[in-house]
Amino acid sequence: MSVELNHQIKGEGEPLILLHGVFGSLDNLGVVARGLQDNWQIHSLDQRNHGKSPHTDTMTYPAMAADVLAYMDAQGLDTAAILGHSMGGKVAMQLALTAPERISAIIVADISPVTYRPRQDSVLDGLKALDTAAIKSRQEADRVLSDYVEEAGVRQFLLKNLMPVPADEKDDSGARYRWRLNLPVIDRCYAHLSAAPEGEEPYRGPVLFVKGADSPYIQTKHRDTIDQLFPNAELEIIEGAGHWLHAEKPEDFIALCRRFLTGH
């Protein structure tokens, strides 16, 4: 069953839906939204179990694609272009394979349509190690997480999900913080998030894959699978960028997206 996704709409023009990655929220693609809202109507979504969207017990790519289709129906969008980063890129691919008639084009940021070995084990271990009932400050949370996640920028991104408990919702536990994302379900369903999108027929519409040159997520060995599922796919590489290419090289990323969307 689909859920009603939290969203923000900015700009005017043809609709472009933005889908964030795992542990993220619609804010993560804010720089992209701001860079493209002059020519497109940007629909930024919180995916299920993330941000301000509902928590559910399931988390598969067909289910998340159904959420986006339900959103499109609610907004009266017959078709839309989709831009997704990482997990959001797999949702974009699932949408194109599931409902190609609804998708005008997709941009896939640094992910391939393949099953990966889990890469976020240390992140999950770190998040689960944080006792939200005992944490007294974000600085304390950062110290705990630093034993699992070395990069300060990644820790800062993850800790955006640690929210103060409102005064009128505090209980006898004395907890000051709680997770905004649905960590238990993300943990339990992580194998689903590492899986490939599902489809019986290829999507023959326009597709742009954008790879960070320093990222391992799109590899040469994935090209055959990409060509089978997305025969009209293009690949662009951003030098000096890793997996977070849209944050590391925003101007380059936005320019590629603009050129692709304008051409299709």
N, C-alpha and C positions, 0 to 999 in steps of 0.2 A: 504494500500500500504506500502511495506517495505521501510526502509531507509538504506542508506549506513553508517555503524557504524564506528566511529573512533576506531583504534585498535593499539596494539603493539604485536609483535611476538618475542619470545625469546626461545632459546633452540632447541633441536632436539629430535625426537622420535615420539611416538604416540601423536596425537593432544589432548590437554586439553584446553577447553574454560572456562575462568573465568568471572563471572557475578557479579557485585557489587550490593549493596542495594540502597534504595531510598536516595536521596540527596548526593549520592556518585559519584565516578568516577573510572576508571580502576586503579588509583594509590592506592585505598583502599586495594586491594588484592596484592599489590606489594611484601609484605613479603612472601606470598604464592607462587607467581610466581618465586621469587628468590630461594625459598626452593625446588622447583620441576623441575626447568628447566634443571637440569642435566640429567633427564631421560625422560622428556616429552617436546614436542613442545607446549609452552604456548601461547595461544591467549587471550590476555586481551582486553576486549571490554568496551567502553563507551556505555551505553544503551541510547535509544532515550530520548531527553530532558535532558540529563546529559552530563557532561564533554564537549568534543569537537564534540559530535555527533549532527546531525541535530535536530532542534526543530520541533515538529509536534503538531497538534491540538488534537490528540487522544493518549491514553495511556492505553491499556488493555493487559492482558497477551497473548492472541492469537496474537495481533499485535507485541508485543515484541519478541515472539517466532518466528514469521515470519521474523523479522529483523535478528535473529541469523541464521535461515536456509538460508536466502539470503546471509549472510556473508559466511557460509560454502560453498555454491554454488560458490561464487566468488573466494574463496580460493582453490577450488577443493577438499574439504574435504567430502568424501562419508559418513564417520562416525566420531564421536568425543565423547569423554567423556566431561561432563559438570560439573563444580563446581560453585555453586551459593550461595551467602549469602543473607539472608532475602528476599527482593524483587527479587534478582537474583536467590535465591533458588526456588521461585515460577515460575520464567521463566524457570528454568531448568526442573521443574516438568511438566510445560505446554509443553515444547519441547518433553519430553519423552512420554507424553500422545498423542500428536499430530502426531509426526513422529518417532515412536519407532524404525523403521528400520535405522534411521540416528544416533541414540544415543547408544553408547556402554555401558555407565554407567553414573550415576549421583551421585554427592555428594551435599547434601542439608544442609547448615550451618544455624542452629537455626531458623527454620521456619517449619510450618506444612501445609499440603494441605487443609486448612480450611479457612473460612471467619472469620476475626477478627473484633472486635470493633476497630475503629480508635484509635491508641495509640500515634500518633504524633501531636495531636491537638495543644499542647503548642509549639512545634517546628514550625509548620506552622504559628501560630499566631506571634511568634517571628520574623520569616523571613519576614512576611508581614508587621510587625511593623517597619522594617528598611527602611527608606526613602533613597534610593540610590542616589537621587539627592541632598540630604542634608548632607550625611555622609562625614566627612573630613578625617577620619583615621580608620584603623582596630580596634584600641583601643576604639574609640567611638562606632563602631558597636558592639564590644564585650560588652560594658556597656549596650547598649540597649537590646541586646539579653539575658543578664544575668537576666533580669526581667522575662524571660520566660523559660530559660534553666539553671538549677543550675550547672550542671557538666561542668567544664572548658574544659575538653577534648572533650566533645560533641560539645561545642561551637566552639572550634578550628577546628574540623572536618567540621562543617557546614560552617564556614567562609572561607574555601578553595574555596567555590563557589563565593565569592565576589571578582571580578576581576577589576583591574584598567582600566579605559577607555583609550585606546591608544591616544596619542597626536593628531594624524591626524583624529581621530573620535570624538573629543570633539565638543560640540555645545554650543549654547547660554545659556543652562541651567546651565552650570558650573559643571555638575555632574562629580565626580572623579571616581566613582565606578559603576559597573553594575553586575547583576547576570549572571553567566555562565550557570546555569541550567534554565530551563523554568518553573519558579515558578508558574505563573498563571495556566498553564495547569496541573502541578502536583497537585496544590490545587484543581482545578475543578475535576480532575479525581481520587482523593484520594480514593473514595469509590471503584473504580475498583482495586486499588492496595491493598486494604484490603480484596478483594474477594479471593475465592479459585480458583485454576487452574481448567480448564474444560477438561473433557474427558469421552468418552463413554465406552472405554475398558481399563482395567488395563495395566500398563507397567510391563512386566515380566522380564526385565533385572535387573542387579545388582544396588542396591541403598543403599547409606550410609547416614543416618541422623546423624548429629553431634549436640548435645545439650550442651549449657553452663549450668552447674548445677545451677547457680544462675539466670538463665533467665526463664521467664514465657512463652516463645513462643511455646515450644514443651511440651505438657502436656499428662498425662496418658490417659485422656479422648479422645485424638486424635488418639490413637493407632488403633482403629477399622477402621477409615477412611484411615489411612496410609496402613493398611493391605489390605483393599479393592482395593486401587488404585495401591499399590506397594507391591505385595505379597512376593517379595524376598528382602524386605528392612531389613537392619540392623540398630541398634541404638547404638551409642557410646556417652558417657557423659564425658565432661571435667570438673573436679572438680576445683573450684576456679575461674571459668570463667562465664561471663554474656553473653549478646547478641553479643558483639564484641569479641567472643571467639578466632578468628584468630589473633586479635591484642593483646589480653590479655595473651594468652597462645600459641604463634606461634609454638613453637617447638612441643608441644603436638598435635596441630591441624595438622601440616604438617606430623608428624609421622603417624597419623591415615589415612590421605589421601594417603600417600605413600603405606602403608600396604594394603589398600583397592584396590587401582589402580593396584598394582603389582599382587594381587591375582585374578584380573579379566581382 
